[in-house]
Every structure is written in structure tokens, then in C-alpha cells.
């Protein structure tokens, strides 16, 4: 799945920030988690849901550590059920300003937009690539942001919640990890990672007896035959019928 890549400034002296120094006193891994969350904030328009479980799973760490990071004094700002970072919001605003200047420059460079509609339009909406898609009637449809889980799996919050409701948290995470490993090893691409997981789940349900070995099936068949013989013997005894090899005692 091709996506646009953007960059944000990483101050070379960020490790001297007093807030980050205090954060590092809890372990330098928190600094790594901090920058990973900052990347996710940039990807999701500056805001993330305060529910730390999906973030912890995506970063392969403990939920409690993400909770501690989100609530660490002076690092992030909590607004309702979301949290953000002022520096991230400033970076996104600056990027939007640059994008706006690029669009205006494109319009100015090509002059009359009607003269070169295709080229001009392509420059003007460059920053919107991946943000909107065209419906069947040519109507713009906003694309729901997706969160990256592990290295490759992309799911919306709604898709992740549906998987948890369907399979439970542990099983859902195992299925995400399975798809992630497969994509990483094979390099394949899927239009929808959510529907791929559902398809695999249906294939995981075996037909009756399909997972038995040849020996196991043979043993079961033999058991059925033995049970049939026992049933026949019971019928013979109950009706008083003797078999051809049975002997009748005489006085």
C-alpha cells in the first residue's frame, strides 16, 4: 500500500530538554517510546485516542508504560478522550502553510487553470493524496485514518475494535501479528488488512475430520465397526437367536 511520506524536525539538542531529561530518568526506552508516539501523532493529524492499548500493541510494549508516558507531566496535552503535543500541532500547521504556498505557486506558474486542468489540478491537490478518494459518482470521500500495528498492518480504530469484539483482545492481536509476519516475509500487498484477517479466520475453521491423520481416521472407523458388532450382539441376546457357531447345552 503506497502512502505519502513526510518529515518533521527533530532538534539535535532535544535530549537536553528538561522534560525529556526527567522522562529519561525512568529509563531511556521511554525516550524511544516518546518519539514513536510523536511519529504516530504526525500520521494521525496531531491527535490520538487516549486508549493506550492499541498504541502499546503497535509499539510492542506494555500498556502501563504508554499510560505513564501519556500522563507524564509536560509531555503531552490531554483533551477529552484524545491527547496531542503542541510541537506536533505546530509542525502540522507549518506543513499546511507550505502546502498552501505550493498550491498557490502551481496556480501562478500555470496561469489559467482551465488551459492546463490536469497538470494544475495535480499540483494543487498533491497534499491531499491519500486523504480523499473518489466515489463512483465522482464525489470526494474522506479516507478514515489508519494506525500502523507492528511493522506493516494498517487498521482504522473501528476495524481494530471490531476484531477485538469478534475474537477477543489476545486472539485479535495474535491474528494481527500473524498477518504482519506474513507481509514482512513475503512482501505481499493487500487492499484491506482488516478483511484479510477476516478471510484468514474463516479459512482457519476446519471441516469435520479434515485435520485428522490417516491413522486417526482408520482408528475411528475401526471403533465404529466394533460398536456396530456390540450392538448386533446385544440384539441377538435380547431375541434369543444363536449364531452359527453358538453351542446349545443339552441335559
DOTOR-615090 format. One record per residue (C-alpha): x negated, z, y; residue number from 0. Coordinates in steps of 0.5 Angstrom, whole numbers, plus 500, padded with zeros to 3 digits. Each point is the difference from the previous one (the first is absolute). Layout:
<pts>
+------+-----+-------+-----+
! east !  up ! north !   i !
+------+-----+-------+-----+
!    X !   Z !     Y ! NUM !
...
+------+-----+-------+-----+
</pts>
This chain:
<pts>
+------+-----+-------+-----+
! east !  up ! north !   i !
+------+-----+-------+-----+
!  500 ! 500 !   500 !   0 !
!  497 ! 498 !   506 !   1 !
!  500 ! 504 !   506 !   2 !
!  497 ! 500 !   507 !   3 !
!  494 ! 505 !   501 !   4 !
!  499 ! 504 !   507 !   5 !
!  494 ! 504 !   502 !   6 !
!  501 ! 507 !   504 !   7 !
!  494 ! 503 !   504 !   8 !
!  496 ! 506 !   496 !   9 !
!  496 ! 504 !   505 !  10 !
!  493 ! 500 !   498 !  11 !
!  500 ! 508 !   502 !  12 !
!  507 ! 501 !   497 !  13 !
!  496 ! 506 !   496 !  14 !
!  498 ! 504 !   506 !  15 !
!  508 ! 500 !   502 !  16 !
!  501 ! 508 !   500 !  17 !
!  507 ! 499 !   496 !  18 !
!  496 ! 496 !   495 !  19 !
!  495 ! 505 !   499 !  20 !
!  505 ! 505 !   499 !  21 !
!  503 ! 496 !   495 !  22 !
!  494 ! 498 !   496 !  23 !
!  499 ! 508 !   499 !  24 !
!  505 ! 499 !   495 !  25 !
!  496 ! 495 !   496 !  26 !
!  497 ! 493 !   502 !  27 !
!  505 ! 497 !   496 !  28 !
!  505 ! 502 !   505 !  29 !
!  497 ! 495 !   505 !  30 !
!  500 ! 494 !   495 !  31 !
!  508 ! 502 !   499 !  32 !
!  501 ! 500 !   507 !  33 !
!  497 ! 493 !   501 !  34 !
!  504 ! 498 !   494 !  35 !
!  506 ! 502 !   504 !  36 !
!  498 ! 497 !   506 !  37 !
!  500 ! 494 !   497 !  38 !
!  507 ! 500 !   497 !  39 !
!  503 ! 502 !   507 !  40 !
!  497 ! 494 !   503 !  41 !
!  503 ! 496 !   494 !  42 !
!  507 ! 503 !   501 !  43 !
!  501 ! 499 !   507 !  44 !
!  497 ! 507 !   502 !  45 !
!  505 ! 505 !   496 !  46 !
!  500 ! 502 !   493 !  47 !
!  505 ! 504 !   497 !  48 !
!  499 ! 508 !   499 !  49 !
!  501 ! 500 !   493 !  50 !
!  493 ! 500 !   497 !  51 !
!  501 ! 499 !   493 !  52 !
!  499 ! 492 !   501 !  53 !
!  494 ! 501 !   504 !  54 !
!  497 ! 504 !   495 !  55 !
!  501 ! 496 !   495 !  56 !
!  498 ! 494 !   503 !  57 !
!  493 ! 503 !   502 !  58 !
!  499 ! 503 !   493 !  59 !
!  500 ! 508 !   503 !  60 !
!  504 ! 506 !   500 !  61 !
!  507 ! 500 !   504 !  62 !
!  498 ! 507 !   502 !  63 !
!  494 ! 497 !   503 !  64 !
!  504 ! 495 !   504 !  65 !
!  504 ! 505 !   503 !  66 !
!  495 ! 504 !   502 !  67 !
!  497 ! 494 !   504 !  68 !
!  506 ! 498 !   503 !  69 !
!  501 ! 507 !   502 !  70 !
!  493 ! 502 !   503 !  71 !
!  500 ! 502 !   507 !  72 !
!  499 ! 494 !   505 !  73 !
!  499 ! 494 !   495 !  74 !
!  507 ! 497 !   499 !  75 !
!  507 ! 501 !   504 !  76 !
!  506 ! 501 !   496 !  77 !
!  506 ! 497 !   503 !  78 !
!  506 ! 502 !   496 !  79 !
!  499 ! 497 !   493 !  80 !
!  494 ! 496 !   502 !  81 !
!  493 ! 501 !   502 !  82 !
!  496 ! 496 !   505 !  83 !
!  493 ! 500 !   503 !  84 !
!  499 ! 499 !   508 !  85 !
!  494 ! 496 !   499 !  86 !
!  503 ! 495 !   495 !  87 !
!  506 ! 499 !   505 !  88 !
!  495 ! 498 !   505 !  89 !
!  497 ! 495 !   495 !  90 !
!  506 ! 497 !   498 !  91 !
!  502 ! 500 !   508 !  92 !
!  493 ! 496 !   502 !  93 !
!  501 ! 495 !   494 !  94 !
!  507 ! 499 !   502 !  95 !
!  497 ! 498 !   507 !  96 !
!  495 ! 496 !   497 !  97 !
!  505 ! 496 !   496 !  98 !
!  505 ! 499 !   506 !  99 !
!  494 ! 497 !   504 ! 100 !
!  498 ! 496 !   494 ! 101 !
!  507 ! 497 !   500 ! 102 !
!  500 ! 499 !   508 ! 103 !
!  494 ! 497 !   499 ! 104 !
!  502 ! 495 !   495 ! 105 !
!  506 ! 498 !   504 ! 106 !
!  496 ! 499 !   506 ! 107 !
!  495 ! 496 !   496 ! 108 !
!  505 ! 495 !   497 ! 109 !
!  504 ! 500 !   507 ! 110 !
!  507 ! 497 !   498 ! 111 !
!  502 ! 504 !   493 ! 112 !
!  505 ! 494 !   499 ! 113 !
!  494 ! 495 !   500 ! 114 !
!  497 ! 504 !   494 ! 115 !
!  505 ! 504 !   497 ! 116 !
!  497 ! 501 !   493 ! 117 !
!  493 ! 502 !   503 ! 118 !
!  502 ! 504 !   505 ! 119 !
!  505 ! 504 !   496 ! 120 !
!  495 ! 501 !   495 ! 121 !
!  495 ! 503 !   505 ! 122 !
!  506 ! 504 !   504 ! 123 !
!  502 ! 504 !   493 ! 124 !
!  494 ! 501 !   497 ! 125 !
!  500 ! 507 !   501 ! 126 !
!  507 ! 500 !   496 ! 127 !
!  497 ! 497 !   494 ! 128 !
!  503 ! 505 !   494 ! 129 !
!  504 ! 504 !   505 ! 130 !
!  506 ! 495 !   499 ! 131 !
!  502 ! 495 !   495 ! 132 !
!  506 ! 494 !   501 ! 133 !
!  506 ! 501 !   496 ! 134 !
!  504 ! 494 !   497 ! 135 !
!  503 ! 498 !   507 ! 136 !
!  494 ! 501 !   504 ! 137 !
!  502 ! 507 !   502 ! 138 !
!  494 ! 505 !   501 ! 139 !
!  500 ! 506 !   495 ! 140 !
!  495 ! 506 !   502 ! 141 !
!  496 ! 501 !   494 ! 142 !
!  500 ! 507 !   497 ! 143 !
!  493 ! 503 !   501 ! 144 !
!  497 ! 502 !   493 ! 145 !
!  495 ! 505 !   498 ! 146 !
!  494 ! 499 !   496 ! 147 !
!  500 ! 504 !   494 ! 148 !
!  493 ! 501 !   497 ! 149 !
!  496 ! 493 !   501 ! 150 !
!  505 ! 495 !   499 ! 151 !
!  507 ! 502 !   499 ! 152 !
!  505 ! 499 !   506 ! 153 !
!  507 ! 503 !   501 ! 154 !
!  504 ! 502 !   505 ! 155 !
!  503 ! 507 !   501 ! 156 !
!  506 ! 498 !   497 ! 157 !
!  497 ! 497 !   494 ! 158 !
!  496 ! 506 !   498 ! 159 !
!  506 ! 504 !   501 ! 160 !
!  504 ! 496 !   495 ! 161 !
!  494 ! 500 !   495 ! 162 !
!  500 ! 508 !   500 ! 163 !
!  507 ! 500 !   500 ! 164 !
!  500 ! 496 !   494 ! 165 !
!  494 ! 502 !   496 ! 166 !
!  498 ! 507 !   503 ! 167 !
!  494 ! 501 !   504 ! 168 !
!  495 ! 500 !   495 ! 169 !
!  502 ! 494 !   496 ! 170 !
!  501 ! 496 !   506 ! 171 !
!  493 ! 502 !   502 ! 172 !
!  498 ! 498 !   493 ! 173 !
!  503 ! 493 !   501 ! 174 !
!  497 ! 499 !   507 ! 175 !
!  493 ! 502 !   497 ! 176 !
!  501 ! 495 !   494 ! 177 !
!  502 ! 494 !   505 ! 178 !
!  494 ! 502 !   505 ! 179 !
!  495 ! 500 !   494 ! 180 !
!  503 ! 493 !   497 ! 181 !
!  500 ! 497 !   507 ! 182 !
!  493 ! 502 !   501 ! 183 !
!  497 ! 498 !   493 ! 184 !
!  504 ! 493 !   500 ! 185 !
!  500 ! 498 !   508 ! 186 !
!  508 ! 498 !   499 ! 187 !
!  505 ! 500 !   506 ! 188 !
!  507 ! 502 !   499 ! 189 !
!  505 ! 498 !   506 ! 190 !
!  503 ! 507 !   499 ! 191 !
!  496 ! 506 !   497 ! 192 !
!  507 ! 504 !   499 ! 193 !
!  503 ! 495 !   496 ! 194 !
!  494 ! 499 !   496 ! 195 !
!  500 ! 507 !   498 ! 196 !
!  508 ! 500 !   498 ! 197 !
!  498 ! 494 !   496 ! 198 !
!  495 ! 503 !   496 ! 199 !
!  504 ! 506 !   499 ! 200 !
!  506 ! 496 !   497 ! 201 !
!  494 ! 497 !   495 ! 202 !
!  498 ! 507 !   498 ! 203 !
!  506 ! 501 !   497 ! 204 !
!  499 ! 498 !   492 ! 205 !
!  505 ! 497 !   496 ! 206 !
!  502 ! 505 !   494 ! 207 !
!  495 ! 500 !   495 ! 208 !
!  496 ! 495 !   504 ! 209 !
!  494 ! 505 !   501 ! 210 !
!  499 ! 502 !   492 ! 211 !
!  495 ! 497 !   496 ! 212 !
!  501 ! 496 !   494 ! 213 !
!  498 ! 506 !   495 ! 214 !
!  505 ! 505 !   504 ! 215 !
!  506 ! 494 !   499 ! 216 !
!  498 ! 500 !   493 ! 217 !
!  501 ! 508 !   499 ! 218 !
!  506 ! 500 !   504 ! 219 !
!  503 ! 494 !   495 ! 220 !
!  498 ! 504 !   494 ! 221 !
!  503 ! 506 !   503 ! 222 !
!  507 ! 496 !   501 ! 223 !
!  499 ! 498 !   493 ! 224 !
!  499 ! 507 !   497 ! 225 !
!  506 ! 502 !   504 ! 226 !
!  504 ! 495 !   497 ! 227 !
!  498 ! 502 !   493 ! 228 !
!  502 ! 507 !   501 ! 229 !
!  507 ! 498 !   503 ! 230 !
!  501 ! 496 !   494 ! 231 !
!  498 ! 506 !   495 ! 232 !
!  505 ! 504 !   504 ! 233 !
!  506 ! 495 !   499 ! 234 !
!  498 ! 500 !   492 ! 235 !
!  500 ! 507 !   499 ! 236 !
!  507 ! 501 !   504 ! 237 !
!  503 ! 495 !   496 ! 238 !
!  497 ! 502 !   493 ! 239 !
!  497 ! 493 !   499 ! 240 !
!  494 ! 500 !   496 ! 241 !
!  495 ! 495 !   501 ! 242 !
!  497 ! 495 !   494 ! 243 !
!  494 ! 505 !   499 ! 244 !
!  504 ! 506 !   500 ! 245 !
!  501 ! 504 !   494 ! 246 !
!  506 ! 504 !   498 ! 247 !
!  499 ! 506 !   496 ! 248 !
!  505 ! 501 !   493 ! 249 !
!  502 ! 506 !   497 ! 250 !
+------+-----+-------+-----+
</pts>
